[in-house]
Amino acid sequence: NVSLGLEATADADLVIMTPFGRDADVPESVMEALRAADRRGAWVMSICSGAFALARAGLLNGRRCTTHWHYSQELASRYPDVLVNENVLYVQDGNLITSAGTAAGIDACLHLVRVELGANVAAAIARDMVVPPHRDGGQAQFIDRPMPTCGSAPMEELLRWMVQNLEQEHTVGELASRVHMSARTFARRFRSETGATPAAWLNSQRVLRAQELLESTDLNIDEVARESGFGHPVLLRHHFAKVLDTSPQSYRRAFRGQLVAAG
């Protein structure tokens, strides 16, 4: 039972298109509501096959998106102007966020919370939901072992050590030697357990650390870059914008503004 109609989207901060039949007719009223939300800059999100409705409404033309791996090629062939990223968890392109399957929808929602309210709030919600606090959108939809098992205790210990030592340089060879593997075996094992390459995983963790520092300290951008492991502010800005579609300075201003408003 739905208590409100489409009029509720008129001033909503977020409009989510849930999984929708790929061949089902999308009422023009729904598509216009999606277009209106996009025009006024509201967040618009799709989960799984909901991306087809966004594409049908024209919201995805010339923009990056994703959907469930089973439908990605179909989405690309039906809508050639849409830039489909296959086999990733979620994609943010401006005010649009598209996600893969239902579980990836949780990751996308946590990403939005992280952007709007900060890393600590997102981590607290993730703890309550008993889900990983952060899975980068670029991670593969297929992960052989999404969570470390007792059989991969050395790798689990290594991941903790890497998070505790983000300011250090980490090469594949050095990381492999810590768990007594060849570089080739380590790279394959790391990707199977995390869904990302060591470099991509480290960068996502460094962005998280930078978010926490921007939220909770008055360190300048050079210091945040050093403390988070990027070393140079140019690298910090590059990876921060890639993940969060904003600059560290803008993120700090927005987060501090939210704290003032909440107070």
Backbone torsions as a table, in degrees:
resi	resn	phi	psi	omega
1	ASN	NA	131.9	-179.5
2	VAL	-109.4	125.6	-174.8
3	SER	-86.4	-20.2	-178.3
4	LEU	-126.5	156.0	177.7
5	GLY	-99.7	-166.9	-177.7
6	LEU	-63.7	-17.1	179.4
7	GLU	-61.0	-22.6	179.9
8	ALA	-67.1	-20.8	-179.8
9	THR	-79.7	-10.7	-173.0
10	ALA	-60.9	-34.9	179.5
11	ASP	-128.9	21.8	179.9
12	ALA	-73.1	141.6	176.0
13	ASP	-75.9	-24.2	-176.8
14	LEU	-142.4	131.0	175.5
15	VAL	-123.0	122.7	-177.2
16	ILE	-113.0	129.9	173.8
17	MET	-97.4	110.2	-179.2
18	THR	-75.5	171.7	178.2
19	PRO	-49.5	133.5	-171.9
20	PHE	-138.7	144.1	179.5
21	GLY	-55.9	128.4	-175.6
22	ARG	-63.8	-30.3	-179.0
23	ASP	-103.1	1.2	-178.5
24	ALA	-73.6	148.1	176.5
25	ASP	-73.8	127.2	175.5
26	VAL	-94.8	117.9	-179.4
27	PRO	-55.0	142.5	179.4
28	GLU	-58.6	-31.9	179.5
29	SER	-64.4	-36.2	177.9
30	VAL	-69.1	-44.9	-179.5
31	MET	-63.3	-38.2	179.1
32	GLU	-68.6	-34.9	176.4
33	ALA	-64.1	-39.5	177.2
34	LEU	-65.3	-43.9	179.8
35	ARG	-62.7	-42.0	-178.8
36	ALA	-63.9	-41.9	178.4
37	ALA	-61.9	-41.9	179.4
38	ASP	-65.1	-42.6	-177.8
39	ARG	-61.5	-37.0	-178.1
40	ARG	-90.0	6.0	173.0
41	GLY	84.8	13.3	175.9
42	ALA	-68.9	156.9	172.0
43	TRP	-68.3	133.2	175.1
44	VAL	-125.6	125.4	-175.6
45	MET	-128.0	147.4	171.3
46	SER	-126.8	149.3	176.3
47	ILE	-119.2	129.6	176.7
48	CYS	55.8	-126.0	-175.3
49	SER	-73.3	-2.4	174.6
50	GLY	-59.4	-19.9	178.3
51	ALA	-61.4	-28.7	179.3
52	PHE	-63.2	-36.9	178.6
53	ALA	-67.5	-39.9	177.7
54	LEU	-64.3	-40.4	178.9
55	ALA	-65.1	-41.5	-179.4
56	ARG	-63.8	-32.0	178.9
57	ALA	-79.8	-5.8	178.7
58	GLY	86.3	6.2	-176.0
59	LEU	-73.5	-23.2	-173.5
60	LEU	-97.2	-0.6	-178.9
61	ASN	-59.7	122.7	179.7
62	GLY	72.6	12.3	-177.5
63	ARG	-122.4	153.1	-179.5
64	ARG	-79.6	143.6	179.9
65	CYS	-158.5	175.7	172.9
66	THR	-147.4	171.2	174.2
67	THR	-155.7	-177.6	178.3
68	HIS	-57.0	140.9	-176.1
69	TRP	-54.6	-30.1	-177.5
70	HIS	-67.2	-23.9	-174.7
71	TYR	-111.2	-2.5	-170.2
72	SER	-62.7	-43.3	-179.9
73	GLN	-67.5	-36.2	177.6
74	GLU	-64.7	-42.0	178.9
75	LEU	-62.2	-42.8	-179.2
76	ALA	-66.2	-38.4	-178.4
77	SER	-74.3	-35.5	179.3
78	ARG	-71.8	-35.2	-174.8
79	TYR	-127.8	80.5	-174.3
80	PRO	-63.4	-17.9	178.4
81	ASP	-83.0	-4.3	-179.3
82	VAL	-92.5	135.1	-178.8
83	LEU	-93.8	91.3	-174.4
84	VAL	-85.5	122.7	172.1
85	ASN	-93.8	109.1	-178.1
86	GLU	-77.9	145.9	168.6
87	ASN	61.2	36.7	168.9
88	VAL	-120.1	163.0	-174.6
89	LEU	-75.6	-46.5	178.5
90	TYR	-159.2	160.6	-179.4
91	VAL	-135.6	132.7	170.5
92	GLN	-108.6	126.9	173.7
93	ASP	-129.8	97.3	-175.7
94	GLY	66.3	-124.2	-179.5
95	ASN	-90.4	4.9	179.7
96	LEU	-103.1	132.8	174.4
97	ILE	-127.6	124.4	176.8
98	THR	-119.8	144.4	-177.2
99	SER	-130.5	165.5	-178.1
100	ALA	-80.6	-120.0	-178.2
101	GLY	-72.9	-174.2	-175.7
102	THR	-61.4	-43.4	179.2
103	ALA	-62.3	-39.0	177.5
104	ALA	-65.2	-26.6	175.0
105	GLY	-61.9	-35.3	175.6
106	ILE	-64.3	-44.1	177.9
107	ASP	-59.9	-41.7	-179.8
108	ALA	-64.9	-40.9	178.5
109	CYS	-64.5	-40.9	177.4
110	LEU	-65.3	-35.7	175.9
111	HIS	-60.9	-43.5	179.5
112	LEU	-64.5	-42.2	176.6
113	VAL	-60.0	-41.5	180.0
114	ARG	-61.6	-41.8	179.6
115	VAL	-67.7	-43.2	-173.8
116	GLU	-83.5	-37.8	-170.7
117	LEU	-121.2	-7.6	176.1
118	GLY	104.0	162.3	-175.0
119	ALA	-66.0	-36.6	-177.2
120	ASN	-66.8	-40.6	178.1
121	VAL	-65.0	-43.6	178.8
122	ALA	-61.8	-40.4	179.6
123	ALA	-65.3	-38.4	179.0
124	ALA	-65.2	-42.1	177.7
125	ILE	-63.8	-42.6	179.9
126	ALA	-61.7	-39.0	177.9
127	ARG	-62.3	-43.7	179.1
128	ASP	-62.7	-34.4	-178.7
129	MET	-85.8	-8.8	-177.2
130	VAL	56.9	51.2	175.7
131	VAL	-129.5	161.1	177.4
132	PRO	-57.8	136.4	-177.2
133	PRO	-66.7	-24.9	-179.4
134	HIS	-156.7	121.7	167.8
135	ARG	-122.7	119.6	-176.2
136	ASP	-61.5	143.4	-178.0
137	GLY	-58.5	-29.8	-178.2
138	GLY	-78.8	-4.0	177.6
139	GLN	-63.7	152.5	-179.0
140	ALA	-69.2	148.1	174.9
141	GLN	-67.5	-30.5	178.0
142	PHE	-96.4	121.0	172.5
143	ILE	-130.5	123.4	-175.3
144	ASP	-57.2	-44.8	178.7
145	ARG	-134.8	92.9	-173.5
146	PRO	-60.4	-34.4	179.6
147	MET	-118.4	138.2	179.0
148	PRO	-57.9	140.7	178.1
149	THR	-107.9	174.5	-179.9
150	CYS	-61.8	-25.1	178.6
151	GLY	-73.7	-13.1	-179.8
152	SER	-117.7	34.6	-179.7
153	ALA	-56.2	-42.1	177.7
154	PRO	-59.0	-39.9	179.5
155	MET	-68.3	-40.6	178.2
156	GLU	-61.1	-42.3	178.2
157	GLU	-64.7	-38.6	178.7
158	LEU	-63.8	-42.4	179.3
159	LEU	-60.3	-41.7	178.0
160	ARG	-63.0	-42.6	179.8
161	TRP	-63.4	-40.7	179.3
162	MET	-62.3	-42.1	179.1
163	VAL	-64.1	-36.1	-180.0
164	GLN	-76.0	-12.6	-176.3
165	ASN	-131.3	44.8	-177.7
166	LEU	-64.6	-24.8	-177.6
167	GLU	-74.7	-10.7	179.8
168	GLN	-86.6	156.4	170.8
169	GLU	-78.2	135.0	-179.3
170	HIS	-126.6	116.5	174.5
171	THR	-100.4	156.7	178.8
172	VAL	-59.3	-41.2	-179.4
173	GLY	-61.3	-44.4	-179.9
174	GLU	-67.7	-41.4	178.7
175	LEU	-64.9	-41.0	179.5
176	ALA	-61.7	-39.2	-178.6
177	SER	-66.9	-28.2	179.7
178	ARG	-68.2	-26.2	178.6
179	VAL	-112.3	15.9	172.9
180	HIS	57.4	48.9	176.9
181	MET	-127.2	160.0	169.3
182	SER	-72.5	157.5	-179.3
183	ALA	-59.0	-39.5	-178.2
184	ARG	-67.5	-45.4	178.7
185	THR	-63.8	-41.7	-179.4
186	PHE	-61.7	-46.1	-178.6
187	ALA	-60.3	-41.2	179.4
188	ARG	-67.9	-44.2	-178.9
189	ARG	-65.7	-40.9	-178.9
190	PHE	-61.5	-46.0	-179.3
191	ARG	-65.4	-36.9	-179.1
192	SER	-67.6	-28.9	-176.4
193	GLU	-93.8	-24.1	-177.3
194	THR	-115.7	-18.1	-177.1
195	GLY	80.0	9.1	-178.2
196	ALA	-144.8	163.0	173.0
197	THR	-74.3	159.8	177.3
198	PRO	-55.2	-41.8	-178.8
199	ALA	-65.0	-44.3	-179.7
200	ALA	-66.0	-40.3	179.8
201	TRP	-64.0	-44.1	178.8
202	LEU	-61.7	-43.3	-179.7
203	ASN	-62.5	-39.3	179.0
204	SER	-66.0	-38.6	177.8
205	GLN	-68.2	-35.5	178.5
206	ARG	-68.7	-36.5	175.4
207	VAL	-63.5	-42.1	177.4
208	LEU	-60.2	-44.8	178.5
209	ARG	-62.1	-41.6	178.6
210	ALA	-61.6	-41.4	177.0
211	GLN	-58.0	-46.9	-178.5
212	GLU	-61.4	-41.5	-180.0
213	LEU	-67.8	-39.5	178.6
214	LEU	-66.2	-32.5	-179.0
215	GLU	-77.5	-38.3	-165.5
216	SER	-112.4	-4.8	-179.0
217	THR	-132.2	170.5	175.4
218	ASP	-107.1	20.5	177.9
219	LEU	-58.9	141.5	176.0
220	ASN	-75.2	173.3	-172.6
221	ILE	-64.4	-37.0	176.8
222	ASP	-60.7	-42.8	-179.3
223	GLU	-68.8	-39.4	177.2
224	VAL	-61.8	-40.8	178.9
225	ALA	-61.0	-42.6	179.3
226	ARG	-68.4	-47.9	-175.6
227	GLU	-66.2	-30.8	-178.6
228	SER	-86.1	-9.1	175.7
229	GLY	101.2	-4.3	178.5
230	PHE	-77.0	-27.0	175.1
231	GLY	82.8	-43.9	-177.1
232	HIS	-127.9	138.6	-178.1
233	PRO	-60.1	-28.4	178.2
234	VAL	-63.3	-42.6	178.1
235	LEU	-66.9	-40.0	177.4
236	LEU	-59.2	-48.5	-178.3
237	ARG	-62.8	-40.5	-178.9
238	HIS	-61.3	-52.6	-175.9
239	HIS	-73.5	-32.5	177.6
240	PHE	-63.1	-45.7	179.4
241	ALA	-67.0	-35.2	-179.6
242	LYS	-63.8	-39.0	-177.1
243	VAL	-86.6	-43.2	-170.1
244	LEU	-110.8	-4.4	177.3
245	ASP	59.3	35.6	176.1
246	THR	-156.2	170.8	178.4
247	SER	-94.0	158.8	176.7
248	PRO	-57.4	-40.9	-179.5
249	GLN	-63.3	-45.0	179.8
250	SER	-65.4	-37.7	178.8
251	TYR	-62.1	-46.1	-179.6
252	ARG	-62.9	-44.2	179.8
253	ARG	-61.3	-44.0	-179.4
254	ALA	-64.9	-42.3	-178.3
255	PHE	-66.9	-43.3	178.6
256	ARG	-64.7	-36.2	177.7
257	GLY	-63.5	-37.6	178.5
258	GLN	-66.5	-37.8	179.0
259	LEU	-64.6	-41.7	179.0
260	VAL	-64.0	-43.7	-180.0
261	ALA	-63.2	-40.9	-179.4
262	ALA	-67.4	-32.4	-179.2
263	GLY	-73.8	NA	NA
